[in-house]
Amino acid sequence: MRTRVAVGLLAVALTAGCGSSAAPASVSVSPVEPRPSGANEVTAAPAAVNTDCDREASLRPGPLPSPGAMPPGSTMAAIAERGRLIVGVDQNTDLFGYRNPATAQLEGFDIDIAREMARAIFGDPDRVQLRVVNASERESVLQSGEVDMVVRTYSITCARKQLVDFSTVYYYANQKILSAKNSGIDSAAALSGKRVCAVTGTTSLSALFALNPRPTLFSAPTWTDCLVMLQQGQVDAISTDDAVLEGLAKQDPTVDVVGESIAKEPYGIGIKKENSDLVRFVNGVLEQMRDDGTWERLYEARLRPLGPSPGPPPARYGN
């Protein structure tokens, strides 16, 4: 009997619900395309670019020791005793530091430079541990001693030279713009009113923030994050060094590198402040690479898509 009563009440409830004239409440949800993790709009000025130093000057090298014969007590001898050189690199910048999907190995011009440093210490370019670091981590991993050096499209600035030391310049890049073909964005002036992406902690953001009129700026952890945002229509352009942009354009045939240079960027190898002997050693290796043709060989192997070789940048020594 109890079962029949329960079923009857359920039927009445369902019938009452079906006969109700009340319309269901409407729900409106705006579609959202999530940004890559860590991507944010830049509303405050990045750290001002300090220009009160000779940013390209570095320590003069002494006699270059032979591989396997590092001076006792030197930073290089400690690296040799450890058995490997630890270098901070990138894995998201085609041509300079990227992970080859076919081999899962890190490759590129910066990776080759790091291997040449290992060759100079050990006589073996494979005695190197490549540690992937984000652009915003470059100073901190050097200061903490987590890496011996950073070879990662690392622009030399006066502000950075207060925190870490740099080698002589091993490559010159120019900041340009990456935008969709036929977008009409072909110059810094054309960025007015547009949304532009650059990587957090790079000098590119400072140069963009200084534009007048200023575009709407977004920062992201990596350049591939910026490329995803461009492909999804979340930004209208990317701006950074032409070498980096050419690598992105190689991954997407719908975009072009355009515009005149917004800023000139000298790349150097970052080294911990206390390790001046390592700075002189690295400068000696770079000098040797300029003289014996190694720099040209690496350019032809890795950077030929950027055009004919401009030749290695001349070294400038301060003391």
C-alpha positions in Angstrom: 0.0 0.0 0.0 2.8 2.4 0.9 4.4 1.8 -2.5 1.2 2.6 -4.4 0.9 5.9 -2.5 4.5 6.9 -3.2 4.1 6.1 -6.9 0.9 8.1 -7.1 2.4 11.1 -5.4 5.4 11.0 -7.8 3.0 10.9 -10.8 1.1 13.9 -9.5 4.4 15.8 -9.0 5.5 15.0 -12.6 2.2 16.0 -14.1 2.2 19.3 -12.2 5.7 20.0 -13.4 4.8 19.2 -17.1 1.8 21.5 -16.9 3.7 24.4 -15.4 3.7 27.6 -17.6 6.9 28.9 -15.9 9.8 29.3 -18.4 13.2 27.9 -17.4 15.7 30.6 -16.3 18.1 31.5 -19.1 21.8 31.4 -18.4 24.2 33.5 -20.5 27.9 32.6 -20.4 30.4 34.5 -22.4 33.0 32.2 -24.2 36.5 32.6 -22.8 39.7 31.6 -24.6 42.2 30.9 -21.7 45.6 32.5 -22.0 48.7 30.4 -21.6 49.6 29.9 -17.9 51.5 33.0 -16.7 50.4 35.3 -19.4 49.3 38.7 -18.2 48.6 42.2 -19.4 51.5 44.6 -18.6 50.2 47.8 -17.0 53.3 49.0 -15.1 56.5 50.1 -16.7 59.2 47.4 -16.7 62.5 48.3 -15.1 64.1 51.2 -17.0 66.9 50.4 -19.3 70.1 51.7 -17.8 72.5 53.0 -20.4 75.3 54.5 -18.2 77.9 51.8 -19.0 79.7 50.4 -21.9 77.5 47.3 -22.0 79.5 45.5 -24.7 82.9 45.7 -23.0 84.1 42.6 -21.2 87.2 41.3 -19.5 90.3 40.7 -21.6 91.2 37.0 -22.0 94.6 35.7 -20.9 96.4 32.7 -22.4 93.9 29.9 -23.1 94.8 26.7 -21.3 94.6 23.4 -23.1 91.5 21.2 -22.6 92.0 19.0 -19.6 94.6 21.3 -18.1 92.7 24.0 -16.3 94.7 26.2 -13.9 94.6 24.8 -10.3 92.2 26.6 -8.0 90.3 28.2 -10.9 86.6 28.1 -11.6 87.3 26.0 -14.6 89.3 23.4 -12.6 86.3 23.1 -10.2 84.0 22.4 -13.2 86.5 19.9 -14.6 86.6 18.1 -11.2 82.8 17.9 -11.2 83.0 16.2 -14.6 80.5 18.4 -16.5 79.7 22.0 -17.4 76.2 23.2 -16.4 74.7 25.7 -18.8 71.3 27.4 -18.7 69.6 27.3 -22.1 66.3 27.7 -23.8 64.1 24.9 -25.4 61.5 27.1 -27.1 63.5 29.3 -29.5 63.9 27.7 -32.9 67.4 28.2 -34.5 69.0 29.1 -31.1 67.7 26.7 -28.5 64.9 24.3 -29.2 64.0 20.6 -28.6 64.2 18.6 -31.9 60.9 16.7 -31.9 62.5 13.8 -33.9 65.3 13.2 -31.4 64.1 15.0 -28.2 67.6 16.6 -28.1 68.3 20.3 -27.6 69.7 22.0 -30.7 70.5 25.4 -32.0 73.2 28.1 -32.2 73.2 28.7 -28.4 73.4 25.0 -27.7 76.4 24.7 -30.0 78.1 27.6 -28.3 77.6 25.9 -24.9 79.1 22.7 -26.3 82.2 24.6 -27.6 82.7 25.8 -24.0 82.6 22.2 -22.8 85.0 21.2 -25.5 87.5 23.9 -24.3 87.4 22.6 -20.7 87.2 18.9 -21.3 88.2 18.3 -24.9 84.7 16.8 -25.2 81.6 18.8 -26.3 79.3 16.3 -24.8 80.5 16.9 -21.2 77.8 19.5 -20.7 74.5 19.4 -18.8 71.9 21.6 -20.5 69.5 23.0 -18.0 66.3 24.7 -19.4 65.6 28.1 -17.8 63.0 30.7 -18.5 64.1 34.2 -19.4 63.1 35.6 -16.0 65.3 33.0 -14.3 68.6 33.8 -15.9 70.1 36.1 -13.2 68.8 34.0 -10.3 70.2 30.7 -11.5 73.6 32.4 -12.0 73.6 34.1 -8.7 72.6 30.9 -6.9 75.3 28.9 -8.6 72.8 26.4 -10.1 74.5 26.9 -13.5 78.0 27.9 -14.5 76.8 30.1 -17.4 73.7 31.1 -19.3 73.7 30.9 -23.1 70.2 31.8 -24.0 69.7 34.8 -26.4 70.8 36.9 -23.4 70.9 40.6 -24.3 73.6 42.5 -22.4 72.3 45.5 -20.5 73.8 47.9 -18.0 71.2 46.8 -15.4 71.9 43.2 -15.9 75.7 43.8 -15.6 75.1 45.0 -12.1 73.8 41.5 -11.2 76.0 39.2 -13.4 79.0 39.4 -15.7 78.9 38.9 -19.4 81.3 37.7 -22.1 82.0 39.7 -25.2 79.2 39.9 -27.8 78.8 36.7 -29.8 75.7 37.8 -31.8 73.8 40.9 -32.7 70.0 40.8 -33.1 67.5 43.6 -33.9 64.1 43.9 -32.3 61.3 43.6 -34.9 57.7 42.6 -35.2 55.9 39.3 -36.1 52.4 39.7 -37.4 49.9 37.9 -39.6 50.4 38.3 -43.3 48.4 41.2 -44.8 47.5 42.4 -41.2 48.7 45.9 -42.0 51.1 45.8 -39.1 54.4 46.6 -40.6 56.1 49.1 -38.3 56.4 50.3 -34.7 53.9 53.1 -35.5 51.4 50.5 -36.7 51.4 48.9 -33.3 49.3 51.8 -31.9 46.1 50.5 -30.5 47.2 46.9 -31.0 47.9 44.1 -28.6 51.5 42.9 -28.5 53.1 40.0 -26.7 56.7 39.7 -25.4 58.3 37.4 -22.9 58.5 38.3 -19.2 61.8 39.6 -18.1 63.1 40.5 -21.6 64.4 43.9 -22.8 61.8 43.7 -25.6 59.0 44.7 -23.1 60.9 47.8 -22.0 61.4 48.9 -25.6 57.7 48.4 -26.4 56.5 50.2 -23.3 58.6 53.2 -24.4 56.8 53.5 -27.7 54.6 56.6 -28.1 51.7 55.8 -28.6 52.1 52.7 -26.6 50.4 49.4 -27.6 48.5 47.2 -25.2 51.2 44.8 -23.9 51.0 41.3 -22.7 53.9 39.2 -21.2 54.1 35.4 -21.3 56.7 32.9 -20.0 57.9 31.8 -23.4 57.9 32.9 -27.1 55.9 29.8 -28.1 53.2 31.0 -25.6 53.2 34.4 -27.5 52.8 32.5 -30.8 49.8 30.6 -29.4 48.2 33.8 -28.3 48.8 35.3 -31.8 47.3 32.2 -33.5 44.2 32.4 -31.2 43.7 36.1 -31.9 44.4 37.1 -28.3 47.2 39.4 -29.5 47.8 41.1 -32.8 51.6 40.9 -32.9 54.8 39.7 -31.2 57.9 41.9 -30.9 61.4 40.8 -30.0 64.7 40.0 -31.6 64.5 39.1 -35.3 66.5 35.9 -34.7 63.8 34.7 -32.3 60.9 35.9 -34.6 62.4 34.1 -37.6 62.3 30.9 -35.6 58.6 31.4 -34.8 57.8 32.3 -38.4 59.4 29.0 -39.4 56.8 27.2 -37.4 53.8 29.2 -38.8 53.7 30.0 -42.6 50.8 32.5 -42.0 53.0 35.1 -40.3 55.9 37.4 -41.3 58.7 39.3 -39.7 58.3 42.9 -40.5 59.4 46.5 -39.7 62.7 48.4 -39.1 64.7 47.7 -36.0 63.1 49.0 -32.8 66.3 48.2 -30.8 69.7 46.6 -31.2 70.3 43.6 -29.0 73.9 42.3 -28.3 73.9 38.7 -27.0 76.4 37.6 -24.4 77.1 34.7 -22.2 76.1 35.3 -18.6 78.4 34.3 -15.8 78.3 34.7 -12.0 79.9 37.9 -10.7 82.5 36.2 -8.6 83.8 34.1 -11.4 85.9 36.6 -13.4 88.4 33.9 -14.3 85.6 32.1 -16.1 84.6 35.3 -17.9 88.2 35.7 -19.2 88.3 32.0 -20.2 85.0 32.2 -22.1 86.2 35.3 -23.9 89.4 33.4 -24.9 87.2 30.6 -26.3 85.1 33.1 -28.2 88.2 34.8 -29.6 89.5 31.4 -30.8 86.1 30.6 -32.4 86.2 33.9 -34.3 89.8 33.3 -35.5 89.6 29.6 -36.5 86.2 29.7 -38.4 84.2 27.9 -35.8 81.7 30.8 -35.4 81.1 30.9 -39.2 80.7 27.2 -39.3 78.0 27.3 -36.6 76.3 30.2 -38.2 76.0 28.3 -41.5 74.7 25.2 -39.7 72.1 26.9 -37.6 71.4 30.5 -38.6 71.5 30.4 -42.4 67.7 31.1 -42.6 68.4 34.5 -41.2 70.4 35.4 -44.3 74.1 35.5 -45.3 76.5 35.6 -42.3 77.3 39.1 -41.0 80.5 37.7 -39.6 81.3 37.3 -35.9 80.9 40.5 -33.8 84.3 42.0 -32.9 85.3 41.8 -29.3 85.5 44.9 -27.1 87.5 44.7 -23.9 87.4 47.0 -21.0 90.3 45.7 -18.9 
